Amino acid sequence: MDGLLIDTIPAYVSAMVLAGDDVGYAISKAYVLSLVGLLGTELEAQLRADLGPAFPLAAYMTAVFARLGPILDAGVPLKTGAVEVLEELARMGIPVAVGTSMTRQEALHHLNHCQIAHFFRAVAARDDVARGKPHPDVHLKALSALGVDASDCLILEDSFNGVRAAHAAGAMVIMVPDALPPTPGIAALCAGVAADLHQVGEIIRAAFRNS
């Protein structure tokens, strides 16, 4: 959801780079972009593994949330084409769910702020499952809530870790890159890569015409 439908990634990048300065460590934008799709326990584990035991993880995360909180609370904009593709899916009668690394409270806040919550039959969030992305748990939870098999589903993802999670769930994946273009290895996990959500709508319409 974040980075795909809602333009949260610039806020995360800014907060994480500035929080590094707050605790006396240089955290580069390129490094933060490599973490896109990770939140909560998975993000902290990756930071600990990459930056070592001397890194003040607790203080850093406190600084990140201090920087990030006011931005997210105020609400962030939708990505271009988000409403249009959701309206298209609704017209086609295709059930839609969210599988997100955000907590349920965070996800619902953004969905309601952007006035798109009504498009979704279910929300599967990080605090609903044991493991976050790149594990498939949130997607499997969302598929279960819709009552459909993974092999019958399309999952849209914007990040490397999201693509890994969706592929591991057993669904067809289309990547709509946000922060970084796919590597050859990530592209190989996808049925396609779309430039934006408008192109996703075109792909879906073409698939239905040909079915």
N, C-alpha and C positions, 0 to 999 in steps of 0.2 A: 504493500500500500504506500508506504513512505518511499519516495523516489520514483514510484510508478504512477500513482494517481495524484499524490500530494507532494509538492516541491519542498521537501524537508531537508534534502541533502546539503544545500548550501549552509543552512543553519547549523547542522551537525558539524560540518567541516570547520566553520568559523569558531564554534564553541570549543571544539577539541584542540585546535591549534592554539587559541588564546589561553585555554586552561593549562597547556604545557608551559607557557610563559609564566602563568600564575604560580606554578610549583617549581619553576627553575629548570625545566627540561624543554629542549627544542623538539617539538612534534611537527613534522612537515605535513603539508597538504597532501603530498603524494602518499605518505604513509597512511593518513586518515582515509583517503579514498580506497586504499586496499582493504580497509575494514568494513566497507559499506555492506549492509545486510546483517551485521552482527550487532546485537544489543544485549544488555543484561549480563548474565553469567558467561555467555560465549565471548562477548566483547572483553570482559575483564580477564578471562583466561588467555585470550590472544595477546592482550597487552602485557600480561605477566610473562608469557612465553617469549615475546619479542624483546621486551625492555629490561627483563631481568629482575632479580629480587630486590635490588636497591631502588628501583623505581617506586615513588610514593603513590601507589595505586589508589588507596583510599582518599588521600588528599586530592589527587587528580580527578577522580570521579566526582567528588564534591564540587570541585571547581567547574567541571563540565556542566553539571546540572545547574549550578548558579548562573553560568553564562547562557545555557540553553533554555531554562525554564521560562523566563519572560517572553522569549521569542515564540516558543511553541504555545504558551498560554494565550498569546495574542492571536494566534491562528496563522497558518501559512497557506499560500495559494494553491489551487489545483494546477496540475500539469495541463498543458495545451491538449485539447481533444478528449479530456477525461469525461466530461459530461456527455459529449456526443457518443462516445463508444458505449457508455453505460445506457444511454437512451436506446441505442441500436440493439443492444442485447435484450433490453426489456421488451422492445417491439417484437423481437424474435421469440420471446418467451423462454429465453435461456436463463436458468437459475444461476445466480452469482453469489460467491462467498469471498470473504477476506481471510487470508492467512498471513499474519504479520508478526514481526519480531517485537513490535510494540506491546505494552501491556494493554489489557482490555480497556482500562480507563482512558489511556492515551488514545487508543484507536477510536473509541467512541467519541471522544472530544473532537478529534479532527473530522471524522465523518459527519458529525452533527454541525460543526462550525462551517464546513464546506457544503452543507445541505445535500449530501449524497447518501446518507445512511439508509434511506428508503429503498435504494436499489439492491441492497444485500439481504439475502435470506439468513445468513449466518456470519458471525465473526469468530475466527479462531485466533487467539492472541498468545503471546509468549507465556503468560501466567496460567494458561489453560493446559499446558503440556509440560512434559518432563524435560525436553530438550528443545532448544531453539535452532534456527538455521545455522549451519548448512544441513542439519538433520531434517528429515521430512515431516516431523511430528505435527507442525502447525498446518501443513497442507493436508495431511491425513485426517486431522481433526475437522478441517473445513469440508473435505470430501464426505466424511461420515455424516456431518450435519446436513449436507445436501442429499444424502442417501444415494450417492452415485459411485460407480467404480472409477478408479484413477484412469484406466485405459480409455474411458469415454470422455475424459475431461481435458480442457486446455487451461494451462496455468500461465499467466503473464508475470514476468519477473524483470527487474531492472539491474540487479547486481549479480556478481559471480556467486556469492553464497546463496542467494535466492534461487538461481538457476540450479545449483547443486542440490538444494533441498527439493525443488520441484521435480527434477529428474529422478531423484531417489524415491520420490513418492510414486513413481510409475506413470506420471501423466505426460502428455505432450506439452512442450514448453516453447513459448515464444518470448524472446528477450527483447525488451525495449530499453536499450542502454541509457543510463542516466549519467553517472559519473565517469565511467570508463567503457570503451568499446570492448567487445568480447575478444579474448585470446582464441587461438585456434582450438584449444582444448575445451573452452567454455562453449564456443560455437558448435562444437561437435555434439554437445548435450542438448542442443535446441533443434526444434523442427524448423525454426526460422528466426531471423533477427529483423525487427521492424525499426524504422527510423523514428517513429513517434506513434502516439495512440491513434491518430487519423489513419495511418497505414494499417494498424491492427484492425480497425473497422473494415477496411478494404479487404483484408485477408479473410475475415470472418464472412463477409458478404459473398466473396468468391467461393468459399468452401460450401456455403449453403446452396448457391446456384448450381454447383457441380455435384451435389449429393443426391 
